[in-house]
Amino acid sequence: MDLPWGDEKSKKFVTNVGLVTSNGPHGQNIMACEWTHHVSYSPGMIAICIKKDSTTNENIKSSKEFGVNLAAYDQNVLSSVAGTTSGKEINKFAALQELGFKFYNAKKIKTMMVEGAALNVECKLVNSVELSQHTMFIGEVVEVSMSSKEPLAFHGGKYWKLTESIPKPSQEELDRINKILEKHKKK
């Protein structure tokens, strides 16, 4: 069964907005990547899923490295431009710089990074998995920096700024839950 782009079922997911940067046969490129996941603490690893025929896919396969920049709440325009244009047709960095966005050279990989992002992570490719329409690239973190800005969220086809924290269960509620769990412990 499919869960197509734009379908109401697919819109139930809440994701961050990864701005994936790469450098390779198509030069420097940036794309918006909804499927950006932190998948390991030690060593730190990030997984991204990139469309097979994209500029970013080809760049990563060639260079064996990529940058992950989690968009900050004030980078919705940057994300929209990076996500709706092709690096094979548009020099996105030049266009985004003209729009006022800033970038810097990564410290340990040969790509640009997004200034002012909530989180900047430089990755060296350690594995890739071919999926039906995408390649999942898994990169080991080699450098990381962050700002104090909140990350941009994506849900229901819209950008969101997280503004309300929902409290975790109280200690009283946790104690009640633990008693029930203990009662139903398998022997």
N, C-alpha and C positions, 0 to 999 in steps of 0.2 A: 504494500500500500504506500502511496506517495504522501508526503507532507510538503506540498509545493510552496514556493516563495509567494508571499502575500495572502495565503490561505488563512482563514480565521483560526484554524488549529495551530498553524505555525506562529501566528501572532501572539499566542499565549506565553511563549518563552520570553524571559527577560535576560538580556545580555549586555555586556559592556560593548564599547566601540573600540576595537583595536585598529590603530593606524599602522599598517605593516609597511615598513620601508625595506627596499632592496636595491641592489646594484648588480648589473650583469649585462648580458648582450643588448638589452634595451636601455641601458643607462640607469641613472637614479630613478626610482619610482616609489610612489606611495599609493596605497589602496586602503579603503575602509573594510575591515574584516569583522563581521559579527561573531564568527566562530573562533574566538581567541580564548584559550583556557590555560590556567596554571595547573599543571598535572603532576608535579613532583616538588617536594620541599628540599630534599637532599639526595642528589644534587638538584638544584632548581631547574625545572624544565617547563617550557611553554609549548602547547600544541596549537597550530593554526590550520584551518582548512581553506584551501585556495583552489578556485576553479582551474581546471586542467589547462585550458587554452589561454590563460591570462599572462600578462607581462610579468607579474610577480612570481607566478609559478616557474616560468622559464628562467627568470633572474636567480631565484633561490636554488633551482637545480644546478645552475652553472656556478654560482658563487659559494654555495654551501653555508650561507649565513643570512640572517635577516634581523631587522629591528622590530620590536613591538612597542608601540607608543599608545598607552591607553588614553583616549581623548578625554580632556577635561570638559566640564559642563559648558564652558564658553567656546568650545571648538566645534559646534554643530555645523557651521558653514564649511570649515575645513573638511570635516567628515563627509558632508554632502558632495563637495567637489571631488574628493578622493574616491568616493564610492560610486559616482555616476559617470565617470569618464575613463577612457582607456589610455594606459601609458604607451600603447602602440600608436595612438593618434595625437595625444596631447602631452606636452611637457608640463606635468602637473606641478612640479616644484616651482618652475618659473611663473606659472599662473597663480599659484598660492602665495608666492612671495609678492607678486604685484597686488594681491588682495590684502597684504599686510601681515601674513603669517611668517614666522621665523623658524629656521632650522639650524642645526649645528652638526659638525662631523662627529660621528661615533668615535669612542676611544679605542675599542678593540676589534671592530669590524669596519668594512669599507663601505659604509652607507651613511646617509643623513638620518638625523633623529629630529623629532618634533619638539621645539622649544615650547615650554608651558604646558606640556601634557601632564596628566595626573601621575603617570608612571612611564619611565623609559627603560626598556630592557633590550640589551644586545645579546643575540643568540647565535651559537654555532650549531649547524644542523647535525643531529645524531641519528635520525631515522626519518623515513617517509613511508607512508602507507597509501597505496592507490585505492581510492574509493570510486564509486560509480561516476560522479561528475567532478569530484574534487580530489586533491592530494592533501593528505594530512601530513604536515611537516612538524617534526618534534625537534625543538632546539634546546640545547643546554645554555643556561644563563651564564654569560661571561662578564657582564657589567650591568649595573642597575643604578638608576637615580630616580628621585621622585620630587614632586612639588607638594604644596599643601592644598592644592585644588582637589575638589571632589571629581570622581570620574563621571563621564556622560553615560547614561543608561539608554538602552533601546528596547522598546516594548510596543506591540500593537502597531508597528510601522511608524512610530513617533519617537523622538528624543525626549528624555526625561532627566531632570535634576532630582536627585534623591534628597528629600527634605524632612521626612519624618521617620524616626526610628521606632520600631515596634519592640517593646521590651521582651526579653527572654522570660521564661516562666520564673515565678518567685521561688525562693527556697522552700516554702511551704508546699507549693505545687510539685516541685521536684521530689520532695520527700514522699508525697502521696503517690507519685508515679513510680518511684523506686520500690515502694511497698507492693504495688500491683505487679511490677516486673519480677520481684523476688517470689511472689506467690505463684507465678507462671513459669518459673525457671525449669528448664528441662533437666531431667535426672540422668 
